[in-house]
Amino acid sequence: MITMDITIQGLDGIYATQSIMEYDSGSKIIMITSRGQEDMVVDSIKAGALGYILKPITTDKVLQLLDKIFSNKTKDDEEFLDD
């Protein structure tokens, strides 16, 4: 299970996702993002991320998304949590 910001200093979160998935296709990646990065979110999902959470991060958002990921939801059920 990996959580990472979609924008990483010195590295692109989409490239990082692609690299991680090439190394271990079973990785579970959740992107952390802020509003206004919708195109990057779509690209990260295409690269292998299973979902994303908008900042500010709350325990409830993380737990809800983890529940969906580990309850064997399909990739078509990517989750967007914004409360």
N, C-alpha and C positions, 0 to 999 in steps of 0.2 A: 504494500500500500504506500503510495507516494502522494503527497500534496505539495504543489509548487505554484508559485506565482507565475502567471502567464508572461510577465515581463521580469526577466532576471538580469541583474547587472552583469554585463559582459557576455550574456548568453540569451538566446531566444528560447522561450518556453516551448514553442512548437518544435523546434529542432531538437531540444532536449527530450521531448516526448517521443519523437521519431527514433532517436538514438536508444532510449530506454527500451522501447518496444522491439527494436531490432535485437537487442541483447537478451531481453526476456519478454516474450510476447504475452506471458501470463501476468504481467504487472498490472496493478490497478492504480490508475492515475486520476487524481482530481485536481483540476486547475482552480486556482484562486485568482479572481479578477475584479476589476472595478468597472463601473458603467463606462460605455464608450469603446469597449474593446470587443464588440460583437464579432467582427470579422476574424479576429485572432481566436476567439472561442470556437467558432465553427472550424477553423483550421486545426485547432488542437484536438477537437473531437475526431476529425478525419484522420489525424495522426495517431489516434489510439486512446486519448483520454476518455474516461467513462462518464465524466460529468464535470460540473463546475459550480462554484459558489461565489456569489458576489460579496465583496467587502461591504460592511464589516462582518467578519466571521463570528458566528456564535456557535456554542456547543450544540444547540438544537439543530442548526443547519447541517453541521458535520454529521451528527448522529443519524439524521433523516436520510442523508445521501448514502452514508455507509450501509444503512439498512437496505436501501434499494439496490446498491451494488452487490452486496453479499447475499441477497435473496434471489440471485440469478436472473435479474432483469436483463433483457436483451439490449444490445447497443442502440436499438431504436427507441429505447426508453430513457435516453440521456436526461439528466435531471438538472433543472435550473432552480436554485433556491435563493430567494430574494425576499426576506421579511425584515 
